[in-house]
């Protein structure tokens, strides 16, 4: 088999499985695709492809230490390069651990990271990082598997998985061509480009420019603009159900109109249950004029906030929870579960048959825009026990572009929920230009040709 005809598809998250299993990416005759994965549920897709189980990944303290230094050094470098301290917000979580040993470790990491926060410094850190990686039993086992199966290409589907570093490094050391897909449009400024590859696939020219700006040592010809398979199913009529057929599955009244509240993970938005409660109060106010609206609630597939239960119990006749149908979601680990095909049908139709999507800064607003629906972004704080504020979230670098084009309605005050939601329902055209610009900037059109573009680059290595 010629080089490139035998492809190892490195899949280490459910979101990647959604992109590359359910989008039609596998439906081609150009190559033999083998899944190289630690995801046990992959077999449940009933795919014809062979699955090679990745060796067991074991935590390595030294690697983790260097990785954290690399991450911070990149962000400190970005602060200096772009003269923007907002990059540091990517380092802040919602919880504080006050153990002296951990605090001391963070201080040491910060000091070292500042020393290496130059382009040469960041590149230099690769040396001890990869040297330590090559000494692990995980790296050696990955290399053995590659020698046995002899793939022509290893295609990594997510650049942020730390357990993907060793498999990709082993492939590069063996002279195997490596490709890495940048998973999301908002990932590049975060300083987490762990995976090194010969080529990178990105969603758009906007992302390619970001890659070259944040990683100036990369060659332009090594970054391919493909689009993302994430949205391909939205344009596949096989996934779309008639409104009555979809609503009847969940005993939802066809005479009502629906507002979708999409939940975040607990780290990104720990106060989501309060935001849902506020939306309920606003919808009740809307219904006091005429009883038209109901709320559909879709929680985060693998990190559902338990605080939602109290809100659901308080408004049983107003909210219907449509739980994502993921394999392995009982583990509640982001990289140990994946969406079933029925969940993708559920997601597409939940958005398509809703009038409006409401959430706190989620990319679900982009999904909604692609399906012609407006969205509201929640942008106010409530009393909380968490070390968290909405202001910090919206100062993330990737929101800068959104603020410029305004593809969403902003709910900036708690007392404004009713008025903004009402305006979004009655005047969705206000954000139409912004939504269209967001789609044009972030994705490559036509979206239906994404897989074709990917395979063109995989097989021919050319650029457009």
VOPAGU-2260 file (C-alpha; in pm, 1 decimal, decimal comma):
REM VOPAGU-2260
SITE   aa  ch    i         X         Y         Z
SITE  UNK   A    0       0,0       0,0       0,0
SITE  UNK   A    1     143,0     338,7     -99,4
SITE  UNK   A    2     234,6     605,1     152,1
SITE  UNK   A    3     -75,3     781,7     277,9
SITE  UNK   A    4    -314,3     504,7     185,1
SITE  UNK   A    5    -297,2     351,2     531,5
SITE  UNK   A    6    -409,0     608,1     788,7
SITE  UNK   A    7    -410,8     588,1    1167,4
SITE  UNK   A    8    -686,2     819,7    1297,8
SITE  UNK   A    9    -589,0     922,5    1651,0
SITE  UNK   A   10    -916,9     978,7    1839,1
SITE  UNK   A   11    -903,4    1073,2    2208,1
SITE  UNK   A   12   -1228,1    1254,1    2279,6
SITE  UNK   A   13   -1599,4    1218,0    2216,5
SITE  UNK   A   14   -1605,0    1551,2    2038,4
SITE  UNK   A   15   -1349,0    1417,7    1790,8
SITE  UNK   A   16   -1555,0    1104,8    1739,0
SITE  UNK   A   17   -1852,5    1325,7    1657,4
SITE  UNK   A   18   -1645,1    1516,8    1402,3
SITE  UNK   A   19   -1485,6    1224,2    1226,3
SITE  UNK   A   20   -1733,1     938,1    1267,4
SITE  UNK   A   21   -2072,3    1103,5    1234,5
SITE  UNK   A   22   -1989,6    1365,1     970,4
SITE  UNK   A   23   -1937,4    1125,9     681,6
SITE  UNK   A   24   -1558,4    1170,0     692,9
SITE  UNK   A   25   -1514,8     791,7     675,5
SITE  UNK   A   26   -1729,3     757,4     363,1
SITE  UNK   A   27   -1452,5     743,5     105,2
SITE  UNK   A   28   -1256,4     481,8     -86,6
SITE  UNK   A   29    -923,0     659,9    -105,6
SITE  UNK   A   30    -759,4     509,4     200,7
SITE  UNK   A   31    -772,0     244,1     467,5
SITE  UNK   A   32    -854,4     413,8     800,6
SITE  UNK   A   33    -763,6     248,7    1129,6
SITE  UNK   A   34    -883,8     400,5    1457,6
SITE  UNK   A   35    -597,3     443,3    1702,6
SITE  UNK   A   36    -784,4     522,9    2021,0
SITE  UNK   A   37    -834,4     475,0    2392,9
SITE  UNK   A   38   -1209,1     532,1    2354,4
SITE  UNK   A   39   -1387,3     204,7    2434,8
SITE  UNK   A   40   -1722,7     319,2    2296,3
SITE  UNK   A   41   -1593,7     359,5    1937,9
SITE  UNK   A   42   -1699,0       3,1    1854,5
SITE  UNK   A   43   -2059,2      99,5    1934,9
SITE  UNK   A   44   -2072,5     303,9    1614,8
SITE  UNK   A   45   -2065,1     -26,7    1424,4
SITE  UNK   A   46   -1800,5     105,5    1189,4
SITE  UNK   A   47   -1619,8    -125,2     949,0
SITE  UNK   A   48   -1280,7      20,6    1037,3
SITE  UNK   A   49   -1023,3    -164,2    1241,4
SITE  UNK   A   50    -958,3     -33,0    1591,8
SITE  UNK   A   51    -612,4     -45,9    1750,0
SITE  UNK   A   52    -628,9      21,3    2122,9
SITE  UNK   A   53    -376,6     277,6    2239,0
SITE  UNK   A   54    -141,5     163,4    2516,4
SITE  UNK   A   55    -232,0     264,7    2868,6
SITE  UNK   A   56    -139,1     625,1    2937,0
SITE  UNK   A   57      23,1     681,2    3274,9
SITE  UNK   A   58      55,4    1019,0    3443,6
SITE  UNK   A   59     413,2    1144,5    3454,2
SITE  UNK   A   60     489,7    1417,6    3705,3
SITE  UNK   A   61     797,0    1547,6    3522,8
SITE  UNK   A   62     613,3    1572,0    3191,9
SITE  UNK   A   63     320,3    1746,3    3357,0
SITE  UNK   A   64     558,9    1994,5    3519,6
SITE  UNK   A   65     727,4    2081,9    3187,3
SITE  UNK   A   66     390,6    2093,9    3011,1
SITE  UNK   A   67     259,8    2353,2    3256,1
SITE  UNK   A   68     574,3    2559,2    3206,5
SITE  UNK   A   69     528,2    2542,3    2827,7
SITE  UNK   A   70     164,7    2648,4    2858,3
SITE  UNK   A   71     243,4    2946,7    3079,6
SITE  UNK   A   72     547,0    3046,3    2874,9
SITE  UNK   A   73     332,7    3063,6    2559,4
SITE  UNK   A   74      75,2    3281,3    2733,1
SITE  UNK   A   75     339,6    3510,4    2885,3
SITE  UNK   A   76     496,6    3538,3    2538,9
SITE  UNK   A   77     156,2    3634,9    2394,1
SITE  UNK   A   78     110,0    3899,6    2663,8
SITE  UNK   A   79     439,9    4061,8    2564,2
SITE  UNK   A   80     394,7    4014,4    2188,9
SITE  UNK   A   81      40,7    4150,8    2169,3
SITE  UNK   A   82      67,0    4381,5    2472,6
SITE  UNK   A   83    -251,5    4227,8    2610,1
SITE  UNK   A   84    -273,3    4088,5    2964,2
SITE  UNK   A   85    -608,6    3925,9    2888,2
SITE  UNK   A   86    -419,1    3615,8    2774,8
SITE  UNK   A   87    -357,1    3544,1    3142,6
SITE  UNK   A   88    -728,0    3483,3    3200,2
SITE  UNK   A   89    -683,0    3143,6    3035,8
SITE  UNK   A   90    -480,6    3041,4    3343,0
SITE  UNK   A   91    -752,0    3104,6    3599,7
SITE  UNK   A   92    -991,2    2834,5    3716,7
SITE  UNK   A   93   -1289,2    2853,5    3952,2
SITE  UNK   A   94   -1128,8    2679,4    4248,2
SITE  UNK   A   95    -828,5    2764,6    4457,7
SITE  UNK   A   96    -611,6    2498,1    4621,1
SITE  UNK   A   97    -427,2    2655,6    4912,5
SITE  UNK   A   98    -195,3    2365,4    4995,9
SITE  UNK   A   99     151,2    2508,4    5048,0
SITE  UNK   A  100     320,8    2244,2    4828,9
SITE  UNK   A  101      93,5    2319,0    4532,4
SITE  UNK   A  102     123,1    2694,4    4577,7
SITE  UNK   A  103     502,5    2664,2    4583,4
SITE  UNK   A  104     492,6    2449,0    4267,6
SITE  UNK   A  105     282,3    2711,8    4088,3
SITE  UNK   A  106     527,0    2986,4    4188,7
SITE  UNK   A  107     823,7    2785,1    4057,5
SITE  UNK   A  108     641,0    2709,9    3730,5
SITE  UNK   A  109     555,3    3078,4    3687,3
SITE  UNK   A  110     914,8    3192,3    3747,5
SITE  UNK   A  111    1058,4    2941,5    3499,0
SITE  UNK   A  112     785,1    3015,4    3243,0
SITE  UNK   A  113     865,6    3387,8    3249,4
SITE  UNK   A  114    1231,9    3309,6    3180,6
SITE  UNK   A  115    1135,3    3105,6    2872,9
SITE  UNK   A  116     860,2    3338,0    2747,0
SITE  UNK   A  117    1036,5    3417,3    2419,8
SITE  UNK   A  118    1008,3    3250,2    2080,5
SITE  UNK   A  119    1346,0    3080,0    2125,5
SITE  UNK   A  120    1259,0    2993,0    2483,2
SITE  UNK   A  121     931,3    2827,2    2387,4
SITE  UNK   A  122    1102,8    2627,7    2113,3
SITE  UNK   A  123    1381,6    2529,6    2353,7
SITE  UNK   A  124    1131,3    2385,8    2603,7
SITE  UNK   A  125    1039,6    2125,5    2342,4
SITE  UNK   A  126    1379,3    1960,9    2399,6
SITE  UNK   A  127    1335,5    1852,7    2764,1
SITE  UNK   A  128     964,0    1788,5    2705,0
SITE  UNK   A  129    1019,5    1546,9    2418,6
SITE  UNK   A  130    1326,9    1394,2    2581,0
SITE  UNK   A  131    1115,9    1307,5    2885,7
SITE  UNK   A  132     833,2    1184,2    2661,8
SITE  UNK   A  133    1064,2     944,2    2478,5
SITE  UNK   A  134    1165,4     783,7    2807,4
SITE  UNK   A  135     809,1     684,3    2899,3
SITE  UNK   A  136     676,3     333,8    2855,0
SITE  UNK   A  137     373,8     488,5    2682,4
SITE  UNK   A  138     588,7     638,3    2405,6
SITE  UNK   A  139     777,2     311,8    2359,2
SITE  UNK   A  140     452,6     111,3    2338,0
SITE  UNK   A  141     308,9     356,4    2081,6
SITE  UNK   A  142     624,5     324,8    1873,8
SITE  UNK   A  143     597,7     -53,6    1883,7
SITE  UNK   A  144     238,7     -38,3    1756,3
SITE  UNK   A  145     341,4     189,6    1470,3
SITE  UNK   A  146     623,8     -42,3    1371,6
SITE  UNK   A  147     380,7    -332,3    1367,7
SITE  UNK   A  148     101,9    -167,4    1164,9
SITE  UNK   A  149     315,8      61,9     943,3
SITE  UNK   A  150      67,0     345,8     871,4
SITE  UNK   A  151     159,8     602,3     607,4
SITE  UNK   A  152     -11,0     886,4     799,3
SITE  UNK   A  153    -107,2     950,7    1159,8
SITE  UNK   A  154    -393,9    1202,2    1177,0
SITE  UNK   A  155    -449,9    1349,4    1524,4
SITE  UNK   A  156    -807,7    1477,7    1560,5
SITE  UNK   A  157    -752,5    1706,2    1861,9
SITE  UNK   A  158    -440,6    1911,1    1938,2
SITE  UNK   A  159    -507,1    1956,0    2310,2
SITE  UNK   A  160    -502,3    1595,0    2433,4
SITE  UNK   A  161    -180,3    1553,1    2635,4
SITE  UNK   A  162    -199,5    1177,0    2580,3
SITE  UNK   A  163    -165,2    1245,4    2208,0
SITE  UNK   A  164     187,4    1387,8    2237,7
SITE  UNK   A  165     368,6    1052,2    2261,6
SITE  UNK   A  166     184,3     879,7    1972,7
SITE  UNK   A  167     247,9    1175,4    1740,3
SITE  UNK   A  168     610,3    1207,7    1851,3
SITE  UNK   A  169     665,7     837,2    1791,6
SITE  UNK   A  170     521,4     873,7    1441,2
SITE  UNK   A  171     746,5    1170,3    1362,3
SITE  UNK   A  172    1051,1     984,8    1497,1
SITE  UNK   A  173     971,5     698,3    1258,8
SITE  UNK   A  174     939,6     931,9     962,8
SITE  UNK   A  175     561,8     885,0     933,7
SITE  UNK   A  176     370,5    1183,8     797,7
SITE  UNK   A  177     169,6    1353,0    1073,4
SITE  UNK   A  178    -137,8    1575,8    1048,9
SITE  UNK   A  179    -317,0    1749,1    1335,1
SITE  UNK   A  180    -666,8    1898,4    1324,5
SITE  UNK   A  181    -715,3    2210,7    1536,1
SITE  UNK   A  182   -1030,7    2112,4    1717,3
SITE  UNK   A  183   -1202,0    2445,9    1775,0
SITE  UNK   A  184   -1195,6    2801,4    1643,6
SITE  UNK   A  185   -1122,4    2937,4    1993,6
SITE  UNK   A  186    -829,4    2706,7    2082,3
SITE  UNK   A  187    -533,0    2886,9    1927,6
SITE  UNK   A  188    -490,1    3183,0    2170,4
SITE  UNK   A  189    -507,2    2951,8    2474,0
SITE  UNK   A  190    -141,7    2847,4    2463,6
SITE  UNK   A  191    -211,9    2474,1    2447,1
SITE  UNK   A  192     -60,1    2370,6    2115,8
SITE  UNK   A  193      84,7    2052,3    2263,0
SITE  UNK   A  194      77,0    1836,9    1950,5
SITE  UNK   A  195     350,8    1894,8    1694,1
SITE  UNK   A  196     277,8    1777,6    1339,5
SITE  UNK   A  197     401,8    1811,9     983,6
SITE  UNK   A  198      74,6    1976,0     882,5
SITE  UNK   A  199    -223,1    2134,1    1055,4
SITE  UNK   A  200    -583,4    2149,4     938,1
SITE  UNK   A  201    -775,6    2460,7    1043,0
SITE  UNK   A  202   -1132,5    2583,2     999,4
SITE  UNK   A  203   -1064,4    2904,7     807,4
SITE  UNK   A  204    -816,8    3163,9     682,6
SITE  UNK   A  205    -890,4    3350,9    1007,6
SITE  UNK   A  206    -758,5    3054,0    1206,9
SITE  UNK   A  207    -458,0    3012,9     978,9
SITE  UNK   A  208    -364,0    3375,7    1040,0
SITE  UNK   A  209    -402,3    3316,9    1414,8
SITE  UNK   A  210    -178,1    3010,6    1396,3
SITE  UNK   A  211      95,4    3201,8    1215,0
SITE  UNK   A  212      63,3    3497,5    1452,1
SITE  UNK   A  213      80,3    3291,3    1770,9
SITE  UNK   A  214     330,6    3034,3    1642,1
SITE  UNK   A  215     563,9    3230,3    1408,4
SITE  UNK   A  216     799,8    2932,5    1374,5
SITE  UNK   A  217     534,6    2746,3    1170,2
SITE  UNK   A  218     548,1    2748,4     789,6
SITE  UNK   A  219     242,3    2888,1     609,7
SITE  UNK   A  220     240,9    2597,4     364,1
SITE  UNK   A  221     208,4    2353,6     653,3
SITE  UNK   A  222    -130,3    2494,8     755,5
SITE  UNK   A  223    -422,2    2377,9     541,0
SITE  UNK   A  224    -760,3    2551,8     536,8
SITE  UNK   A  225   -1019,7    2274,2     534,8
SITE  UNK   A  226   -1317,7    2383,6     741,1
SITE  UNK   A  227   -1450,5    2161,6    1018,4
SITE  UNK   A  228   -1655,6    1842,6     983,7
SITE  UNK   A  229   -1833,5    1942,4    1305,3
SITE  UNK   A  230   -2107,4    2124,0    1114,7
SITE  UNK   A  231   -2144,7    1896,8     812,5
SITE  UNK   A  232   -2444,7    1706,0     958,9
SITE  UNK   A  233   -2635,7    2035,2     988,6
SITE  UNK   A  234   -2661,3    2034,4     610,6
SITE  UNK   A  235   -2754,1    1667,1     579,2
SITE  UNK   A  236   -3131,4    1629,1     537,7
SITE  UNK   A  237   -3110,9    1279,8     686,3
SITE  UNK   A  238   -3055,6    1435,7    1028,4
SITE  UNK   A  239   -3349,7    1677,0    1011,8
SITE  UNK   A  240   -3693,1    1568,0    1136,8
SITE  UNK   A  241   -4031,8    1722,7    1074,6
SITE  UNK   A  242   -4127,9    1950,9    1363,6
SITE  UNK   A  243   -4429,5    1747,6    1471,5
SITE  UNK   A  244   -4233,7    1421,4    1456,3
SITE  UNK   A  245   -3951,4    1562,5    1665,7
SITE  UNK   A  246   -4166,6    1730,4    1931,2
SITE  UNK   A  247   -4397,8    1432,0    1970,8
SITE  UNK   A  248   -4102,9    1216,7    2081,8
SITE  UNK   A  249   -4080,6    1424,8    2399,3
SITE  UNK   A  250   -4450,0    1508,3    2445,5
SITE  UNK   A  251   -4384,1    1869,9    2353,3
SITE  UNK   A  252   -4679,9    2070,7    2226,8
SITE  UNK   A  253   -4655,8    2164,8    1860,2
SITE  UNK   A  254   -4861,8    2476,6    1932,3
SITE  UNK   A  255   -4584,6    2617,1    2153,6
SITE  UNK   A  256   -4261,4    2793,1    2060,9
SITE  UNK   A  257   -3937,0    2686,7    2222,3
SITE  UNK   A  258   -3634,6    2862,4    2368,4
SITE  UNK   A  259   -3325,0    2645,8    2406,0
SITE  UNK   A  260   -3102,3    2691,1    2709,1
SITE  UNK   A  261   -2773,8    2510,4    2650,1
SITE  UNK   A  262   -2568,6    2434,8    2958,8
SITE  UNK   A  263   -2191,7    2472,8    2993,1
SITE  UNK   A  264   -1953,5    2256,8    3190,6
SITE  UNK   A  265   -1926,3    2344,6    3558,3
SITE  UNK   A  266   -1583,3    2506,8    3523,6
SITE  UNK   A  267   -1681,4    2738,6    3239,5
SITE  UNK   A  268   -2009,6    2852,6    3393,7
SITE  UNK   A  269   -2075,8    2722,9    3747,2
SITE  UNK   A  270   -2372,5    2959,2    3789,9
SITE  UNK   A  271   -2566,6    2820,5    3494,9
SITE  UNK   A  272   -2855,7    2696,3    3714,3
SITE  UNK   A  273   -2915,7    3054,1    3830,0
SITE  UNK   A  274   -2911,0    3175,7    3470,9
SITE  UNK   A  275   -3166,6    2910,0    3375,8
SITE  UNK   A  276   -3385,7    3017,5    3665,7
SITE  UNK   A  277   -3366,3    3379,3    3548,4
SITE  UNK   A  278   -3467,7    3270,8    3198,5
SITE  UNK   A  279   -3766,1    3085,7    3343,0
SITE  UNK   A  280   -3885,4    3399,4    3517,1
SITE  UNK   A  281   -3850,7    3598,2    3194,5
SITE  UNK   A  282   -4043,8    3337,5    2994,3
SITE  UNK   A  283   -4321,8    3334,2    3252,5
SITE  UNK   A  284   -4343,2    3710,1    3206,5
SITE  UNK   A  285   -4366,0    3661,6    2829,5
SITE  UNK   A  286   -4638,3    3403,6    2879,5
SITE  UNK   A  287   -4839,9    3635,8    3103,1
SITE  UNK   A  288   -4938,6    3819,5    2784,9
SITE  UNK   A  289   -4998,3    3502,9    2582,6
SITE  UNK   A  290   -4898,8    3148,4    2679,3
SITE  UNK   A  291   -4674,0    3080,0    2379,2
SITE  UNK   A  292   -4331,5    2972,6    2504,1
SITE  UNK   A  293   -4163,4    2676,0    2666,5
SITE  UNK   A  294   -3796,6    2608,0    2747,0
SITE  UNK   A  295   -3591,3    2316,2    2623,4
SITE  UNK   A  296   -3286,9    2251,2    2837,6
SITE  UNK   A  297   -2982,4    2067,6    2698,2
SITE  UNK   A  298   -2712,3    2013,7    2962,7
SITE  UNK   A  299   -2345,1    1967,1    2888,9
SITE  UNK   A  300   -2314,6    1603,6    2772,8
SITE  UNK   A  301   -2052,0    1493,1    3023,6
SITE  UNK   A  302   -2040,8    1759,2    3293,0
SITE  UNK   A  303   -2397,3    1830,7    3404,2
SITE  UNK   A  304   -2435,4    2075,5    3693,4
SITE  UNK   A  305   -2643,8    1914,8    3972,0
SITE  UNK   A  306   -2782,5    2258,3    4055,1
SITE  UNK   A  307   -3014,4    2229,9    3752,9
SITE  UNK   A  308   -3229,1    1971,7    3932,5
SITE  UNK   A  309   -3370,6    2230,0    4173,2
SITE  UNK   A  310   -3467,5    2459,3    3884,7
SITE  UNK   A  311   -3628,8    2174,5    3691,3
SITE  UNK   A  312   -3830,8    2082,3    3999,2
SITE  UNK   A  313   -3940,4    2443,2    4043,7
SITE  UNK   A  314   -4066,5    2481,5    3684,2
SITE  UNK   A  315   -4188,7    2135,5    3576,9
SITE  UNK   A  316   -4451,6    2272,7    3337,1
SITE  UNK   A  317   -4216,1    2519,8    3173,0
SITE  UNK   A  318   -3888,9    2328,4    3118,1
SITE  UNK   A  319   -3822,8    1999,0    2942,7
SITE  UNK   A  320   -3475,5    1853,3    2975,4
SITE  UNK   A  321   -3353,8    1671,0    2667,1
SITE  UNK   A  322   -3053,5    1476,6    2790,9
SITE  UNK   A  323   -2771,7    1418,5    2541,5
SITE  UNK   A  324   -2742,0    1059,0    2429,6
SITE  UNK   A  325   -2372,2     988,3    2471,5
SITE  UNK   A  326   -2188,4     660,5    2505,6
SITE  UNK   A  327   -1998,5     638,1    2832,8
SITE  UNK   A  328   -2129,2     966,9    2973,5
SITE  UNK   A  329   -2173,0     804,9    3315,9
SITE  UNK   A  330   -1796,1     845,3    3362,5
SITE  UNK   A  331   -1825,9    1226,8    3350,5
SITE  UNK   A  332   -1482,6    1266,3    3193,8
SITE  UNK   A  333   -1448,5    1482,1    2883,6
SITE  UNK   A  334   -1235,0    1226,7    2701,5
SITE  UNK   A  335   -1422,5     909,5    2797,8
SITE  UNK   A  336   -1758,5     948,8    2626,6
SITE  UNK   A  337   -1888,8    1013,0    2279,8
SITE  UNK   A  338   -2215,8    1112,8    2112,0
SITE  UNK   A  339   -2435,7     853,6    1947,9
SITE  UNK   A  340   -2587,3     921,9    1608,5
SITE  UNK   A  341   -2923,8     968,1    1781,8
SITE  UNK   A  342   -2770,6    1246,2    1991,4
SITE  UNK   A  343   -2656,6    1428,3    1679,8
SITE  UNK   A  344   -3013,2    1402,7    1548,0
SITE  UNK   A  345   -3131,6    1534,7    1884,9
SITE  UNK   A  346   -2886,8    1827,2    1878,3
SITE  UNK   A  347   -2966,9    1934,1    1521,9
SITE  UNK   A  348   -3342,3    1923,5    1574,9
SITE  UNK   A  349   -3333,3    2082,9    1919,7
SITE  UNK   A  350   -3167,2    2389,2    1768,4
SITE  UNK   A  351   -3361,1    2389,2    1441,8
SITE  UNK   A  352   -3703,7    2367,2    1606,8
SITE  UNK   A  353   -3626,9    2635,6    1867,6
SITE  UNK   A  354   -3681,4    3006,2    1815,8
SITE  UNK   A  355   -3382,6    3117,4    2019,4
SITE  UNK   A  356   -3073,1    2980,1    2196,2
SITE  UNK   A  357   -2963,2    3123,3    2532,6
SITE  UNK   A  358   -2635,9    3045,3    2710,3
SITE  UNK   A  359   -2324,1    3187,4    2872,5
SITE  UNK   A  360   -2066,3    3235,0    2596,1
SITE  UNK   A  361   -2102,6    2893,1    2432,5
SITE  UNK   A  362   -2006,7    2810,4    2073,2
SITE  UNK   A  363   -2360,7    2671,3    2052,8
SITE  UNK   A  364   -2444,8    3023,0    1934,3
SITE  UNK   A  365   -2243,7    2949,3    1620,3
SITE  UNK   A  366   -2431,0    2620,7    1573,1
SITE  UNK   A  367   -2753,5    2818,7    1603,1
SITE  UNK   A  368   -2635,8    3076,7    1348,8
SITE  UNK   A  369   -2561,9    2800,6    1098,9
SITE  UNK   A  370   -2919,9    2679,6    1138,8
SITE  UNK   A  371   -3059,2    3032,0    1101,7
SITE  UNK   A  372   -3137,5    3092,4    1468,6
SITE  UNK   A  373   -3050,1    3392,0    1690,5
SITE  UNK   A  374   -2880,2    3358,3    2027,1
SITE  UNK   A  375   -2844,3    3548,7    2352,6
SITE  UNK   A  376   -2521,1    3559,2    2554,9
SITE  UNK   A  377   -2563,7    3598,8    2931,3
SITE  UNK   A  378   -2323,0    3867,2    3052,4
SITE  UNK   A  379   -2398,5    3944,3    3416,6
SITE  UNK   A  380   -2286,1    3813,4    3753,2
SITE  UNK   A  381   -2489,4    3671,5    4039,8
SITE  UNK   A  382   -2394,3    3601,5    4400,3
SITE  UNK   A  383   -2185,4    3288,3    4408,8
SITE  UNK   A  384   -1953,3    3079,9    4623,1
SITE  UNK   A  385   -1721,5    3029,4    4326,9
SITE  UNK   A  386   -1405,0    3218,6    4241,3
SITE  UNK   A  387   -1564,0    3307,8    3910,0
SITE  UNK   A  388   -1700,1    3602,0    3718,0
SITE  UNK   A  389   -1862,5    3634,9    3378,6
SITE  UNK   A  390   -1641,1    3936,5    3313,1
SITE  UNK   A  391   -1335,0    3712,6    3308,4
SITE  UNK   A  392   -1493,0    3473,7    3056,4
SITE  UNK   A  393   -1573,1    3744,9    2804,9
SITE  UNK   A  394   -1221,4    3886,7    2832,1
SITE  UNK   A  395   -1086,1    3569,6    2676,0
SITE  UNK   A  396    -904,5    3668,1    2356,5
SITE  UNK   A  397   -1132,2    3469,3    2127,7
SITE  UNK   A  398   -1429,5    3685,9    2226,3
SITE  UNK   A  399   -1267,0    3999,0    2081,1
SITE  UNK   A  400   -1388,6    3916,9    1732,4
SITE  UNK   A  401   -1741,0    3840,3    1856,2
SITE  UNK   A  402   -1761,3    4176,8    2031,0
SITE  UNK   A  403   -1669,2    4352,2    1706,3
SITE  UNK   A  404   -1931,2    4187,9    1484,3
SITE  UNK   A  405   -2207,6    4128,6    1745,8
SITE  UNK   A  406   -2361,8    3803,7    1619,4
SITE  UNK   A  407   -2556,5    3763,4    1946,2
SITE  UNK   A  408   -2793,9    3958,4    2168,6
SITE  UNK   A  409   -2616,2    4052,6    2493,5
SITE  UNK   A  410   -2795,3    4025,2    2828,6
SITE  UNK   A  411   -2575,8    4262,3    3027,3
SITE  UNK   A  412   -2793,3    4299,0    3338,1
SITE  UNK   A  413   -3002,4    4052,4    3531,8
SITE  UNK   A  414   -3300,7    4283,0    3517,1
SITE  UNK   A  415   -3271,0    4293,6    3136,5
SITE  UNK   A  416   -3329,8    3922,5    3071,5
SITE  UNK   A  417   -3695,0    3969,5    2981,8
SITE  UNK   A  418   -3642,6    4268,7    2752,9
SITE  UNK   A  419   -3346,7    4119,6    2563,6
SITE  UNK   A  420   -3510,6    3779,3    2517,4
SITE  UNK   A  421   -3828,8    3949,9    2397,5
SITE  UNK   A  422   -3629,1    4163,5    2152,9
SITE  UNK   A  423   -3439,4    3860,3    2021,2
SITE  UNK   A  424   -3764,5    3672,4    1961,8
SITE  UNK   A  425   -3937,2    3963,5    1792,7
SITE  UNK   A  426   -3641,8    4111,5    1602,8
SITE  UNK   A  427   -3392,3    3833,8    1522,2
SITE  UNK   A  428   -3281,9    4023,1    1210,7
SITE  UNK   A  429   -3087,5    4265,0    1434,7
SITE  UNK   A  430   -2803,1    4013,9    1464,5
SITE  UNK   A  431   -2839,0    3857,5    1119,5
SITE  UNK   A  432   -2545,4    4046,6     963,6
SITE  UNK   A  433   -2325,9    3958,9    1261,1
SITE  UNK   A  434   -2422,6    3592,5    1243,3
SITE  UNK   A  435   -2346,5    3578,1     872,4
SITE  UNK   A  436   -2010,5    3748,4     927,5
SITE  UNK   A  437   -1924,0    3504,4    1209,5
SITE  UNK   A  438   -1999,3    3207,5     985,3
SITE  UNK   A  439   -1800,6    3356,3     697,2
SITE  UNK   A  440   -1502,4    3435,8     920,9
SITE  UNK   A  441   -1484,2    3119,8    1129,1
SITE  UNK   A  442   -1576,8    2850,4     877,8
SITE  UNK   A  443   -1490,6    2767,1     519,2
SITE  UNK   A  444   -1784,7    2753,0     281,6
SITE  UNK   A  445   -1950,7    2552,4     149,7
SITE  UNK   A  446   -1953,6    2346,2     468,2
SITE  UNK   A  447   -2086,2    2045,9     277,8
SITE  UNK   A  448   -1747,6    2019,6      99,2
SITE  UNK   A  449   -1539,4    2005,0     417,8
SITE  UNK   A  450   -1463,3    1633,8     405,4
SITE  UNK   A  451   -1378,9    1659,7      36,2
SITE  UNK   A  452   -1128,1    1936,6     110,1
SITE  UNK   A  453    -974,3    1734,9     392,5
SITE  UNK   A  454    -927,2    1428,9     177,7
SITE  UNK   A  455    -782,0    1640,6     -99,8
SITE  UNK   A  456    -508,6    1761,4     135,0
SITE  UNK   A  457    -457,2    1420,2     295,6
SITE  UNK   A  458    -404,4    1244,6     -36,2
SITE  UNK   A  459    -241,6    1516,5    -244,4
SITE  UNK   A  460     -66,6    1739,2      13,6
SITE  UNK   A  461    -152,7    2046,7    -191,6
SITE  UNK   A  462    -266,3    2394,4     -87,4
SITE  UNK   A  463    -541,3    2623,6    -216,9
